[in-house]
């Protein structure tokens, strides 16, 4: 009798299934707008030139040891990564109340943060603290918090489909109505999947309510630099909250902005009220890490740390990031222009108003199905497209496909 | 490096505070640990102390033992942990390989790695492989593999929604094993007798008795070879008896094999796993490749799961994918590529195996030399167990007091149960170590 006889087949993750279907498609005109990674204008993945340079330095450096990293990770990675989010001159950094845990990508950072909160936040082992994630959000948010033991993961209003923009009143209403001490997962910039971020004024309103109602701030920052091309601009929301005196977590991913997807480089930045609180928090996080992956992998963290800690390499990296962000902005502008030129019914301002890798086109599920089946243009059922999937070579075809779809299918 | 501070069992029942300061202890120290009987042990890892330092007991009567600098990596004769030249060469090739496509890796990791390490563990001609009933997934180090396996068991073991253990661990074992199962939701952890201090080895009778008395369907964590931290393993005949009991009592074997090839040989080290599979048991095995590749920092681990029927394969695989997504999304590629490259290339494979054999021989030699030196010094007691044990680790068999003496009096640091890393001993320090042990045994 097998121990596993009753194990059910899990449903495939939508975005991976989409990629698999795309791979199997033989049509020469096919376009993949589902992939969640950067692509060049030749539809190729891109190893950042600065990363290539640093990898070579690392491999050739005979003095580097290959030992286990400390449980919390490479110290020079943790501190420089936190400074990227908070700013070099952050008062919280100066006051020694910022710490960090090197994690396995943004996912790992969310995981450690979630496990800590479940054990030590709002009581001890309180699994009923409500966790709010945006509607819609990256689908893994739900799973990470649920698997950490939280029983009440709820949506907060975010995307207004009719308006094709932020549902601010819904969002603020949920903040006012949430039980005190609820955790809110906020996207620091380039919201996934809608590409729609609150304005600075809107962030101020959000922060005011969260402060007043003692709601916990958990930022997910996977696209810093990728949204506007400027690191500081993309970190505005995170830094504003710090300036308002919040204690908070920020799960950072360096998968996209360093192109280090498969090295799993992430950082959980912790901003505490004072150094003593910080020390105790980190000591508990260390215990959690020890029973999850023991010590994090060194390769990716070394690349990032080397880059961030060298003025020349840091500048080169910023330029590389700007290259990626600029290409995305160009594709946005061109797609909108082409749709307008074709006279495609509907409004398309949101294509350039939205920011980052993703855009919520507004296509409904029937239209999405048509795009995939008839036009071999692959996008998520939600209507989300990855701007990086667009190139100067396929953008005409995509624009025409959208035009045809919108006019033929309602 | 691990460092542990432990309260002795016979210490006074009040709060003990340990502080550390530099130099000769004249300055007020920084408190680093608070111990009482309810929490008698604190472990530090990655906690750098630059000698000279002094530990002070600033509160309580003691005794408190400080043990540490227990290095869990293979150390070469020159006292360094180095990466084999072959590995460095491969790393460079990989760096400059233009055909390697960057991007997110698959949740279950590099398939080339999985294929090769499953073959390494089970043998290429294993019927389980031929019948396609082995699920393999790359994991973040050995502990990551254990965590993943524990999560899978917790959620899907035998369709019993309330099953939560027990999990049986060998005594002693890695001190985070219990916590890892607990974090996965399997908090019902207990220990079976493994190391026998009297006979300075494993008493299979005790193991069998404890397994016979375990509830059916318990998960039993077994060390395939090179047991951490004692280095003491069961014999082939012992394993046959253990496997029989596992079968009879429907116990689930969860093997730890973090240094296959580092104890006796690649085949011999994996024999217990292969034997269980050959008699029809379902097994899990957590593997890692730090020791054998010198790739500690890369955390290349793997979890393999042998199922009774291949009809369960896709379902189990899909659930593992879901679990991985909530832990680390996908495992790191860097080190995995190196291991896969070596294992897939016959020439690299031979060069690598020879390198590992060299380490193994050095460890065996150190054991023999240490035993011989103790004999020549006329050190009382039995020392045959030093050469009976294999691999990186060794349990000398000293008392807590003797271990503390070695640390405090002779600056030879061990774990409280008297275990050490054999490769940390070399031509320059072996006489000192032997004399220190001799002194500890004869004066206490």
Interface residues (C-beta under 8 A of the other chain):
Chain A: X1 X2 X3 X4 X5 X6 X7 X8 X9 X10 X12 X13 X36 X37 X45 X46 X47 X55 X56 X59 X60 X65 X66 X67 X68 X69 X70 X71 X72 X104 X105 X106 X107 X108 X111 X115 X140 X143 X144 X146 X147 X148 X255 X259 X261 X262 X263 X264 X287 X288 X290 X291 X292 X293 X294 X295 X296 X297 X298 X299 X300
Chain B: X45 X46 X73 X81 X83 X88 X91 X92 X95 X96 X101 X102 X103 X104 X105 X140 X141 X142 X143 X144 X147 X153 X156 X157 X158 X159 X176 X179 X180 X182 X183 X217 X250 X252 X282 X290 X294 X295 X296 X297 X298 X299 X307 X308 X309 X312 X314 X315 X316 X318 X319 X321 X322 X323 X325 X326 X327 X328 X329 X330 X331 X332 X333 X334 X335
